[in-house]
Amino acid sequence: MRDPRRRSVYRRAGPFAAIAALAVGGAAGEGCGGGGGTGTGAGGSTTSSGTMTTSSGMTTSSSMTTSSGTGGGSNCVPTTFGGQLSQGANGGFTDAFDASPSAMGTTVFFTGVDMAGNPGVFKTNVCPAGAATPVYTGGAFEAPFGIAVSSDDMTLYVADLSAAEDPTDTTGAKDKGVLFTLSAAGGAAPTNLVGSVSPRGLTVVSEGGSDQIYFSGIDKANGMAGVFKIAAAGGSVTVIAEGAPFNDPGGVTVAANGDVYVLDTSASGSHLGDIIVVPKGGAAAEFVPNIQVGYPAGIALMKDDSALLASGLDPTAETDTLVQVTVSSKAVANNSMGIGTFGEAAGLHRAQKVDVFAWADTKATPSGMSGTGTVFVIK
């Protein structure tokens, strides 16, 4: 995103806030992904070709059937993951920042901006398909870049990197980000869960029968970037790791063995994105460097922990690609899989119980990059 309106939030919240001015200003400008390009929306069902480029340099063709129209197409949960992408929501909002499915992948909750310019949280049913509806917009929300869903689908957790920790403060010292909790049913304003860290990406993990929230961000006490943890019920924040190699951490995902993976937008020596791993009980280390990503940067694991999926950008075309990393070998494949006409890759999450993923593009229409934002489902 190159909109000059971002600058005031950028100075307050750091480089990850590059898109926050869209939320504050109501979203009319360019998004945060790369490059130009054009595309036109179309009704009905279309099949888009794409390419997959592996780390060995081999390129193979790929295709993806996409369904257009407000509310998406047929998105019911498959028995096995097929990598099929379909539109989950388009219309009634702008600038989809992040998206997270319910536990069984039948509903997607996402953050964006309503048509009156108020940032907030929305939902859309994808099995069966339905139109997007607001859960809560306005109020304390300013730049709600991250969202995650509790294991029982009753509670939402929203990372807002610019919201005021103390809304009554007029000095500007308390507006550097809040991790909110919000009822999935809506009807009540969000409440503060964490104010000591300016949050970026987040995920919910069930541990010992209770939900834990893993989230990335900037520690307000020392200005250090890192990854943190708090019980969903509240309490003290635990620092999992902070400082180098973190620089601008985004999406977070956690393996069954406790290893934490964070997609940092600029931690690589080349200032590109970097997947960082924090082994359980170990120190943070670079896992896969030099990944070009958009804002917000999203990452998720397949349910069997065999592969990481990250929302990225093709380094040449600067259009959307799904970065697929085999965990055991660190082999990387960039798969455009029918999304090569989009250019504003944003958040990505997996449903807790099935291999259904929700992915947001802040500007995509069903077949282009000049729209107001689209939420997709990959299953």
Secondary structure, 3 states (H helix, E strand, C coil): CCCHHHHHHHHHHCHHHHHHHHHHHCCCCCCCCCCCCCCCCCCCEEEEEEEEEECCCCEEEEEEEEECCCCCCCCCCCCCCCCCEEEEECCCCEEEEEEEECCCCCEEEEEEECCCCCEEEEEEEECCECCCEEEEECCCCCCEEEEEECCCCCEEEEEECCCCCCCCCCCCCCCCCEEEEEECCCCCCCEEEECCEEEEEEEEEEECCEEEEEEEEEECCCCCEEEEEEECCCCCCEEEEECCCCCCEEEEEECCCCCEEEEECCCCCCCCEEEEEECCCCCCEEEEEEECECCCCCEEECCCCCEEEEEEECCCCCCEEEEEEECCCCCEEEECCCCCCCCCEEEEEECCCCCCEEEEECCCECCECCCCCEEEEEC
